[in-house]
């Protein structure tokens, strides 16, 4: 049985208008259904996988569609759109739910303030980043898209972060990891496609931390998507062999609602530091409507995340992320 609003007129123009509205309502409902279902095909096609990243936007659009259909008296279609809005919301609302953690007593120096930032290789506002890192008293900073110009800027910060490992490149895949604390071991290792990643052991009074920084390819096309997926798989296989507590930072070019990211979490055994602190989207910096969380900080189970937030505009197309961590003895 087809839903229709109550007919108030037999005028031909009114009947035509109602038929057009019927078609629009059915098309709108079908778009909500297809837009939700396509996300569940992300494991099988790269275009579908890209749609998984925009789950908040899908929630809002389905909610707007449901409200419109309800007001226009398409009640059953409004119910369908409303339920699908709730299905989409289940992907991201849990990040706003506080996690109950026991109080952890720790002395100054046992906690770790970490930052991950994609500086955007063409960005030349290094002072903006430097001032913010000083303000948040970052202990360890992972930086991606480090070209030779950025490498020079970072090296000039040695008075504040004396321990540095830098691998600059002329493309968008140079890396740096800098620390106030001593780096006892560092290693650059290649992901698929000769894209570098970095692993360091950082000493603190409470023990060593294993810090890993990643920046895989963006999924811009079928070939790059396959490489990005394999890079995350390769990185996960390596990370699972490293000693705890592990912290994995970087621009993953993937969000937590992607099956690729979920496979990465499962393979490493890490957890997302955002739980209890919200969705925290970081890219693109210039568009709040399209912004999604592709910059991450994953931590060892048992690590207490005392605070987690997105940083300010530093001239990049990404916002930085910071997390204040403590690992109980």
KAQUIVEN-V616117 format. One line per field, one symbol per residue. phi: phi as a letter, one per 30 degrees, with the letter a starting at -180 (. if undefined). psi: psi as a letter, one per 20 degrees, with the letter a starting at -180 (. if undefined). burial: 1 if it has 16 or more other ideal C-beta (glycine too) atoms within 10 Angstrom, else 0. Layout:
# KAQUIVEN-V616117
phi=???
psi=???
burial=???
This chain:
# KAQUIVEN-V616117
phi=.ddbdddcacdedddddddddeddddddddddddddddddcddcaddddddddcdddddddddddddddddcicdddddddddddddddddbdedcddcdbddcdacejddbccbbbcdieddbcddddeddddddhddbbcbcicceddddddddcddcbdcbbbbdbdccbdbabbbdcdcdabacbcdeihcdbbbbccdbdckdcccbbbbddddcjddddddedddddddddddddddddcbcckcdhacdddddddddedddidbdddejbjdhdbbdddbddcdbcccbbcbdejddcdaaacdddcjcdccdbbbccbcde
psi=pppqrppiqjpghhgghhhghggggghgghggghhghhhjjhiiphghhhhhhlhghhggghgggggghghjkmghhhgghghhghgghihhhhiipqpopqpopqqphhrpoqqppoiohipklhhggghghghilpgpppprlorhghgggghijhhhnhopppnqqibjkqqqpqqhqpoipqppqprqjkpqrqpqppprhirqqopppqnrqqlmrgghggggghghgggghghiiqqrpqporroilqrijqhgghhgghhhjrqpiipiirgmqiqqhiohhipqnipqoqrppippohqprparpjirjqqrqqpoqpoq.
burial=00100000000000000100010010011001001101100100010111111111111011101101100101001101110110111011001000000000000001111111111110100101110110010111111111100110110010001011110110011111111110100100001100111111110101011111111110100001101110110111001000011111111111111111100100010111111011111111100000111111111100111001011001011111111111100
